[in-house]
Amino acid sequence: MLTIELLNSCALFAAFDRQGQCALRAPGLVALARMQAKAEDLNAFVQSYDAQLQASPAWEAWPAGEAWGFALGQAQAWPQYRDLFFQWLSYEAAGQVLPQALPRLTLSCGAAGFDGLLRTAYALEARHHHELADALGLWACCWQERAPLPAAAAGAGSDALHVLRQLPRITNQGGDWAQAMHKAANTPSLLRAAGQLHTNADTLEQLAGLAAQAYACTGNPAAQALVSSADAMRRILPHMDEPELALRSYWHDFAATVAVACLQAGKAPAALPWPELLRQARASRNVRTITLVDCCHQTAKTYGRDGWWQSAATRVLQDAVA
């Protein structure tokens, strides 16, 4: 059982772990709880994962009079951003804060490999004030400027796979994923190609299925991030006044990820049944594995079919023990 004490203790840790990756302690806990993990599994997960984390820095007050977006993209601003969002959520409920903050944040859905989006979606599931403030702060300090994606032409189609096949391939020369994403998302040839998709109510389900297929057939970490992010985006959209604009921004970063990842198709594993997948995930101590299986399971339930999500969940568990 997930206790308030376990969620409260997430505030003891910094936004980034010892390797500079985004801390996803709360998403791991929420995902395990949703999979009916027992107390011993939750405790074993935090004992293992906490060794990778850093202690939280001291809180810093948000500079008086500054607009909330003035420090976007500054990793060192997280102590100030967590204070800003904590205070903001104290004065206004999440239902009022999110429609104000999310339109700006979702202009950079893929920030830090979509981890800001992912942590925020899980914080909403947890309904935890402090965790939501920390998650929004993380997203804000990882934010990257994006060139506007052109509006789809009048005759543009809505087949995402067709457009993805037309994308240019963009080499990640420096090995820095965040910078490669930034470069790809602002590359004119990618903007022209991605702008050819007419996004609509069916787009997110298409992207979720394509991401799951890509990960199941390749095991590529970028495709894994797309699977989790598609489910996170589905959970974020109902909290926005203009979800169609956020969906187009998400598509922009989805396309940039595909362009950089240069995915090569392989063979998907034979899918294990969900009860076995959930059992193995509950025993995992890898937060990426846990959240990927949870996102696949939730997506399959939402759309009423297994599609590629069962194979993708099988892939991540097999790769974890390979």
C-alpha positions in Angstrom: 0.0 0.0 0.0 1.3 3.5 -1.0 1.3 5.7 2.1 1.4 9.4 2.4 4.7 9.1 4.3 6.3 7.5 1.2 5.1 10.2 -1.0 6.1 12.9 1.4 9.6 11.6 1.6 10.1 12.2 -2.1 10.6 15.9 -1.2 13.9 14.9 0.6 15.6 14.4 -2.8 16.9 16.7 -5.5 15.4 16.9 -8.9 18.3 15.1 -10.5 20.1 11.9 -9.5 23.9 11.4 -9.1 24.2 10.8 -12.9 22.3 14.0 -13.8 19.1 12.1 -14.8 15.7 13.3 -13.6 14.6 11.7 -10.3 11.5 9.6 -10.8 11.0 8.2 -7.3 7.3 9.2 -7.0 6.4 7.9 -10.5 7.9 4.5 -9.6 6.0 4.4 -6.3 2.6 5.4 -7.9 3.2 2.9 -10.8 4.0 0.1 -8.3 0.9 0.9 -6.2 -1.3 0.8 -9.3 0.0 -2.7 -10.0 -1.0 -3.7 -6.5 2.5 -4.0 -5.1 2.8 -4.9 -1.5 4.5 -2.8 1.1 7.7 -4.9 1.0 8.0 -4.3 -2.8 7.5 -0.5 -2.3 10.1 -0.4 0.5 12.6 -2.5 -1.5 12.2 -0.2 -4.5 12.9 3.0 -2.5 15.8 1.3 -0.7 17.4 0.5 -4.0 16.5 3.6 -5.9 17.3 6.1 -3.1 21.0 5.2 -3.4 21.1 6.8 -6.8 19.5 10.1 -5.6 20.9 13.2 -4.1 19.7 15.1 -1.1 17.4 18.0 -1.8 19.1 21.4 -1.8 17.8 24.1 0.5 14.7 25.8 -0.5 15.1 29.2 -2.2 12.3 31.8 -2.3 11.1 32.8 -5.8 12.4 36.3 -6.6 9.6 38.7 -5.8 7.9 40.3 -8.8 9.5 38.0 -11.4 7.2 36.3 -13.9 7.1 32.6 -13.5 8.7 31.9 -16.9 11.8 34.0 -16.5 14.1 31.1 -15.4 12.8 28.5 -17.8 15.5 26.1 -18.9 17.8 26.8 -16.0 18.6 23.6 -14.1 20.0 25.4 -11.1 16.6 27.2 -10.6 14.8 24.1 -9.3 14.9 25.1 -5.6 13.2 28.4 -6.6 10.8 26.8 -9.0 9.6 24.3 -6.3 9.0 27.2 -4.0 7.1 29.1 -6.7 4.8 26.2 -7.6 4.3 25.1 -4.0 3.1 28.6 -3.1 1.1 28.9 -6.2 -0.7 25.6 -5.5 -1.3 26.8 -1.9 -3.2 29.8 -3.1 -4.9 28.3 -6.1 -6.0 24.7 -6.5 -4.4 22.5 -9.1 -7.4 23.0 -11.3 -6.6 26.7 -11.6 -2.8 26.4 -11.7 -2.5 23.8 -14.4 -4.4 25.6 -17.2 -2.1 28.5 -16.6 1.2 26.7 -16.4 0.8 23.7 -18.8 0.3 25.7 -22.1 3.8 27.1 -21.6 5.4 23.9 -20.4 3.9 21.7 -23.1 5.7 23.9 -25.7 8.6 21.7 -24.6 7.0 18.3 -24.0 10.2 16.4 -24.8 12.3 18.3 -22.3 14.8 16.0 -20.5 13.6 13.1 -22.6 9.9 13.7 -21.7 10.7 13.2 -18.0 9.1 16.5 -16.9 5.9 15.5 -18.6 6.1 12.0 -17.1 6.7 13.1 -13.5 3.9 15.7 -13.7 1.5 13.1 -15.0 2.3 10.8 -12.1 2.1 13.6 -9.6 -1.5 14.3 -10.8 -2.3 10.7 -10.3 -1.0 10.8 -6.8 -2.9 14.1 -6.0 0.0 15.2 -3.9 0.6 18.9 -3.6 4.3 18.8 -2.9 5.1 16.2 -5.5 3.1 18.2 -8.1 5.1 21.4 -7.3 8.4 19.5 -7.6 7.3 17.9 -10.8 6.3 21.2 -12.4 9.5 22.8 -11.2 11.5 20.0 -12.8 9.7 20.4 -16.1 10.3 24.2 -16.0 14.0 24.0 -15.3 14.5 21.4 -18.1 12.4 23.5 -20.6 13.8 24.2 -24.1 12.8 26.8 -26.6 11.1 25.3 -29.7 10.5 26.9 -33.1 6.8 27.0 -33.9 5.5 24.0 -35.8 3.7 25.2 -38.9 0.0 24.6 -39.1 -1.0 21.7 -41.3 -2.0 22.7 -44.8 -5.7 22.4 -45.8 -5.1 19.1 -47.6 -2.8 17.6 -45.0 -3.5 14.0 -43.9 -3.9 12.5 -40.4 -1.8 9.3 -40.9 1.1 9.8 -38.4 3.1 6.8 -39.8 3.0 8.3 -43.3 4.5 11.6 -42.0 7.0 9.9 -39.8 8.4 8.0 -42.8 9.0 11.4 -44.5 11.1 12.9 -41.6 14.8 13.7 -42.2 17.3 11.7 -40.1 19.3 14.0 -37.8 22.5 12.7 -36.4 23.2 13.1 -32.7 26.9 14.0 -33.1 27.7 15.1 -29.6 25.9 12.3 -27.8 23.9 14.7 -25.7 20.3 13.7 -26.1 18.8 17.0 -24.8 20.8 19.0 -27.3 20.1 16.6 -30.1 16.4 16.9 -29.4 16.7 20.7 -29.3 18.5 20.7 -32.6 16.1 18.4 -34.3 13.0 20.2 -33.1 14.3 23.4 -34.5 15.6 22.1 -37.8 13.7 23.6 -40.8 13.5 20.3 -42.7 11.9 18.6 -39.7 9.5 21.5 -39.1 8.4 21.3 -42.8 7.9 17.5 -42.7 6.2 17.3 -39.3 4.0 20.2 -40.2 2.3 18.0 -42.8 0.3 16.1 -40.2 -3.2 17.2 -39.3 -3.5 16.3 -35.6 -6.9 15.4 -34.4 -8.7 13.3 -31.7 -7.2 10.1 -33.0 -3.6 11.3 -33.2 -2.5 10.4 -29.6 -3.8 6.8 -29.9 -1.9 6.5 -33.2 1.3 7.8 -31.6 1.0 5.6 -28.6 0.6 2.5 -30.8 3.5 3.4 -33.0 5.7 4.1 -30.0 4.9 0.7 -28.5 5.6 -1.0 -31.8 8.9 0.8 -32.2 10.1 -0.1 -28.7 8.9 -3.7 -28.9 10.8 -4.2 -32.2 14.0 -2.2 -31.3 14.4 -1.9 -27.6 15.6 1.7 -28.3 15.7 3.9 -25.2 14.2 6.8 -27.2 11.3 4.7 -28.3 10.8 3.6 -24.6 10.6 7.3 -23.7 7.9 7.8 -26.4 5.8 4.9 -25.0 5.8 6.4 -21.5 5.3 9.9 -22.7 2.2 9.1 -24.8 0.5 7.7 -21.8 1.6 10.7 -19.7 0.3 13.1 -22.3 -3.1 11.3 -22.3 -3.3 12.0 -18.6 -2.2 15.6 -18.9 -4.6 16.8 -21.7 -7.8 16.8 -19.6 -6.2 19.5 -17.3 -5.8 22.0 -20.2 -8.2 24.5 -21.7 -6.8 24.0 -25.2 -5.6 20.4 -25.4 -5.3 20.5 -29.2 -2.5 23.0 -29.0 -0.6 20.8 -26.5 -1.1 17.8 -28.6 0.5 19.5 -31.6 3.4 20.5 -29.4 3.7 16.9 -28.3 3.7 15.7 -31.9 6.5 18.1 -32.6 8.8 16.6 -30.0 7.6 13.0 -30.9 8.7 13.6 -34.5 12.0 15.2 -33.4 12.7 12.1 -31.2 12.1 9.7 -34.1 14.3 11.8 -36.4 17.2 11.6 -33.9 16.7 8.0 -32.8 17.0 6.6 -36.4 15.0 3.5 -35.4 15.8 0.2 -37.1 13.1 -2.4 -37.1 13.8 -5.7 -35.5 11.7 -8.6 -34.1 9.3 -8.1 -31.3 9.3 -10.7 -28.4 6.3 -13.0 -27.9 4.0 -11.1 -25.5 3.6 -12.4 -22.0 0.2 -12.3 -20.4 -0.5 -9.1 -18.3 -0.7 -10.9 -14.9 2.9 -12.2 -15.5 4.1 -8.8 -16.8 2.7 -7.1 -13.7 4.2 -9.7 -11.4 7.6 -9.2 -12.9 7.3 -5.4 -12.8 6.4 -5.4 -9.1 9.6 -7.3 -8.4 11.7 -4.9 -10.5 13.8 -2.2 -8.9 14.4 -0.3 -12.1 12.2 2.8 -12.3 12.2 2.9 -16.1 11.1 -0.7 -16.3 8.3 -0.1 -13.7 6.9 3.0 -15.3 7.1 1.6 -18.8 5.1 -1.5 -17.9 2.5 0.6 -16.0 2.1 3.0 -18.9 1.7 0.1 -21.4 -0.9 -1.5 -19.1 -2.8 1.7 -18.6 -2.7 2.6 -22.3 -4.0 -0.9 -23.3 -6.9 -0.6 -20.8 -7.7 2.9 -22.1 -8.0 2.0 -25.7 -9.6 -1.4 -25.0 -7.0 -3.6 -26.8 -3.5 -4.8 -26.3 -2.0 -3.8 -29.6 1.7 -3.5 -29.3 1.7 -2.4 -25.6 1.9 -6.0 -24.3 4.9 -6.7 -26.5 6.5 -3.5 -25.4 6.1 -4.3 -21.7 7.5 -7.8 -22.4 10.5 -6.2 -24.2 11.4 -4.0 -21.3 11.3 -6.8 -18.8 13.3 -9.1 -20.9 15.9 -6.5 -21.6 16.2 -5.7 -17.9 17.5 -9.2 -17.2 19.5 -9.7 -20.4 
